[in-house]
């Protein structure tokens, strides 16, 4: 799991998305990733990745979703380069969400 976080973090930084880190960091937004995988069927599994952007108060501001069919069991272990590809594909949508969220009046 740590490798997935690192790859997403690295990719988002490369897309000029600032990442807060450390105990003292104050984040204006929180980005969560959620992965759902269907049971194997006919040698395939449907994988859905949702990136959820929330304000510092926890209020959801928007989502970016990705979905694809993959060979059954191919993501059971380490995702390796797949994690990098997933984060790279999501980065422009996440950047757009952040841009929209920054334009919103506080508390809206």
Secondary structure, DSSP 8 states (H G I E B T S, - for coil): -HHHHHHHHHHHHHTT-----STT---SEEEEEEEEE---BTTEEEEEEEEEEEETTS-EEEEEEEEEEEETTTTSS--THHHHHHHHHHHHHHHHHHHHHHHS-TT-
